[in-house]
């Protein structure tokens, strides 16, 4: 997990402070993690990025000949 030092002010700072004072999170760090988690649950970015990365790596290996592909017969998939 990456570490970052950030300063929040204005609206975002107030939201983080409210999350802590209302008991949604115990710390500001936890509040930020919850906000990021909620954003990902809404937009599915991490899942999409993981698929994009995996398929990109596979296609690159196929194109350079480092990974071979073959057609499967329908009976092989059972």
C-alpha positions in Angstrom: 0.0 0.0 0.0 1.3 3.4 -0.9 1.9 6.1 1.8 1.1 9.7 1.2 1.0 12.9 3.3 -1.8 15.1 2.2 -3.4 18.3 3.5 -7.1 18.6 3.2 -8.8 21.9 3.5 -12.1 23.5 2.4 -15.0 21.2 1.5 -13.0 18.0 1.4 -11.4 18.7 4.8 -14.8 19.4 6.3 -16.2 16.1 4.9 -13.3 14.1 6.4 -13.6 15.9 9.8 -17.4 15.2 9.7 -16.8 11.5 9.0 -14.6 11.3 12.1 -16.8 13.4 14.4 -20.0 11.5 13.4 -18.3 8.2 14.0 -18.2 6.9 10.4 -14.4 6.5 10.8 -12.1 6.5 13.8 -9.3 8.5 12.1 -8.9 10.8 9.2 -6.8 8.1 7.5 -9.6 5.6 7.9 -12.1 8.2 6.5 -10.0 8.7 3.4 -9.8 4.9 2.9 -13.5 4.6 3.2 -14.0 7.4 0.7 -11.7 5.7 -1.8 -13.3 2.3 -1.2 -16.7 3.8 -1.8 -15.6 5.5 -5.0 -14.2 2.2 -6.3 -17.4 0.4 -5.4 -19.3 2.9 -7.4 -17.0 3.1 -10.5 -15.3 -0.4 -10.4 -12.0 1.2 -11.4 -9.6 -1.3 -9.7 -11.4 -4.3 -11.3 -11.4 -2.7 -14.7 -7.8 -1.7 -14.4 -6.8 -5.2 -13.3 -8.5 -6.7 -16.4 -6.9 -4.1 -18.7 -3.5 -4.8 -17.3 -3.8 -8.6 -17.5 -5.1 -8.6 -21.0 -2.5 -6.0 -22.1 0.3 -8.2 -20.8 -1.1 -11.3 -22.4 -1.6 -9.6 -25.8 2.0 -8.2 -25.6 3.4 -11.7 -24.9 1.3 -13.2 -27.8 2.5 -10.5 -30.2 6.1 -11.0 -29.3 5.9 -14.8 -29.5 6.6 -15.3 -25.8 3.1 -16.9 -25.3 1.6 -19.3 -27.8 -2.1 -19.7 -28.4 -4.1 -22.5 -30.0 -7.7 -23.2 -30.9 -9.6 -25.5 -28.6 -12.1 -28.1 -29.8 -15.5 -27.9 -28.2 -15.0 -31.4 -26.5 -11.9 -30.2 -24.7 -13.8 -27.6 -22.8 -16.0 -30.1 -20.9 
